[in-house]
Amino acid sequence: MARSFLPVSSLQSPRFSGAATFMRLPLLDPASDDLGDVHVGLIGVPWDGGTTNRPGARHGPRQLRDLSTMIRRLHPVTGFDPFGSFNCADLGDVPVNPADLQDTLQRITAFYEPIAERGIL
């Protein structure tokens, strides 16, 4: 059976239940060899070390995952279905180091490079 890259239907699982992923998409391990069919990978960077006076950006990926559970599959105005055109998946968060800017930048690069090399946007 082929893997589904569609958001989970609210008829299958209510929007308020289960682990939150970006737009209720499948959560895949970016280190896995099983990403061949993924076109678009959504990745969080829970870090606010580059912000001054406005901490809290580190909560962004989690909040986006929670809030995006309400996004519908079709755009309400254009009717465009991005999931009909692209295989999308949540690839998790970059494991950041909140105490070390340079280490975090290296971790971000190390996380993204193998994904980009596979042609995943």
C-alpha positions as CSV (number, residue, x, y, z in Angstrom):
1,M,0.0,0.0,0.0
2,A,1.4,3.4,-1.0
3,R,2.1,5.9,1.8
4,S,-0.4,8.8,2.1
5,F,1.0,12.3,2.1
6,L,-2.5,13.8,2.6
7,P,-3.6,15.6,5.8
8,V,-5.5,13.3,8.1
9,S,-9.2,13.7,7.6
10,S,-11.2,15.2,10.5
11,L,-13.7,12.4,9.8
12,Q,-10.9,9.9,10.6
13,S,-9.5,11.7,13.6
14,P,-10.9,14.9,15.2
15,R,-8.7,18.0,14.7
16,F,-8.2,18.3,18.4
17,S,-6.8,14.8,18.9
18,G,-3.4,13.1,18.3
19,A,0.0,14.6,18.1
20,A,0.1,17.9,16.3
21,T,2.0,18.0,13.0
22,F,2.2,20.7,10.4
23,M,-1.3,20.7,8.7
24,R,-1.9,17.1,10.1
25,L,0.7,15.7,7.7
26,P,2.7,12.5,8.4
27,L,5.7,13.0,10.7
28,L,8.8,11.4,9.1
29,D,12.3,11.0,10.4
30,P,14.6,13.2,8.2
31,A,17.5,10.7,8.8
32,S,15.4,7.9,7.3
33,D,16.1,6.5,3.9
34,D,12.4,6.4,3.3
35,L,11.9,10.0,2.1
36,G,12.1,9.3,-1.7
37,D,8.6,10.4,-2.4
38,V,8.7,13.6,-0.4
39,H,8.6,16.9,-2.4
40,V,8.1,19.4,0.4
41,G,9.5,18.9,4.0
42,L,8.2,21.2,6.7
43,I,10.9,21.7,9.4
44,G,10.8,23.7,12.6
45,V,13.6,25.6,14.2
46,P,12.6,26.2,17.8
47,W,15.1,28.8,18.6
48,D,15.2,32.5,19.5
49,G,18.9,33.1,20.1
50,G,19.0,35.6,17.3
51,T,16.2,37.8,18.6
52,T,16.7,40.7,21.0
53,N,14.0,42.0,23.3
54,R,11.4,39.6,21.9
55,P,12.0,36.1,23.2
56,G,9.4,33.4,22.3
57,A,10.3,32.6,18.7
58,R,11.4,29.2,20.0
59,H,7.7,28.4,20.5
60,G,6.8,29.1,16.9
61,P,7.1,25.6,15.4
62,R,5.0,24.1,18.1
63,Q,2.3,26.8,17.9
64,L,2.2,26.6,14.1
65,R,1.7,22.8,14.3
66,D,-1.1,23.3,16.8
67,L,-2.8,26.1,14.9
68,S,-2.4,24.5,11.5
69,T,-4.6,21.5,12.5
70,M,-7.5,23.8,11.5
71,I,-6.2,24.4,8.0
72,R,-8.4,22.8,5.3
73,R,-7.0,20.8,2.4
74,L,-8.4,23.2,-0.2
75,H,-7.7,26.9,-0.3
76,P,-11.1,28.5,0.4
77,V,-10.9,31.1,-2.4
78,T,-8.8,29.6,-5.2
79,G,-9.8,25.9,-4.6
80,F,-6.1,25.0,-5.0
81,D,-5.2,21.7,-3.4
82,P,-1.4,21.8,-2.7
83,F,-1.5,18.2,-1.5
84,G,-2.8,17.1,-4.9
85,S,0.3,18.5,-6.5
86,F,3.0,17.8,-3.9
87,N,3.9,15.1,-1.4
88,C,4.4,17.0,1.9
89,A,5.6,15.8,5.3
90,D,6.5,17.2,8.6
91,L,10.2,16.4,9.2
92,G,10.3,17.5,12.8
93,D,12.4,20.1,14.5
94,V,16.1,20.9,14.3
95,P,17.7,19.9,17.6
96,V,19.0,23.4,18.7
97,N,21.4,24.4,21.5
98,P,19.8,27.3,23.3
99,A,23.1,28.3,24.9
100,D,25.4,28.4,21.9
101,L,24.8,30.4,18.7
102,Q,27.5,28.9,16.6
103,D,26.6,25.3,17.6
104,T,23.0,26.0,16.7
105,L,23.9,27.4,13.3
106,Q,26.0,24.3,12.6
107,R,23.1,22.0,13.7
108,I,20.7,23.8,11.5
109,T,23.0,23.4,8.5
110,A,23.7,19.8,9.3
111,F,20.0,19.1,9.6
112,Y,19.1,20.9,6.3
113,E,21.9,19.8,4.0
114,P,21.0,16.1,3.6
115,I,17.4,17.0,3.1
116,A,18.3,19.6,0.4
117,E,20.6,17.1,-1.3
118,R,17.6,14.8,-1.7
119,G,15.8,17.5,-3.6
120,I,13.3,18.1,-0.9
121,L,12.1,21.7,-0.6
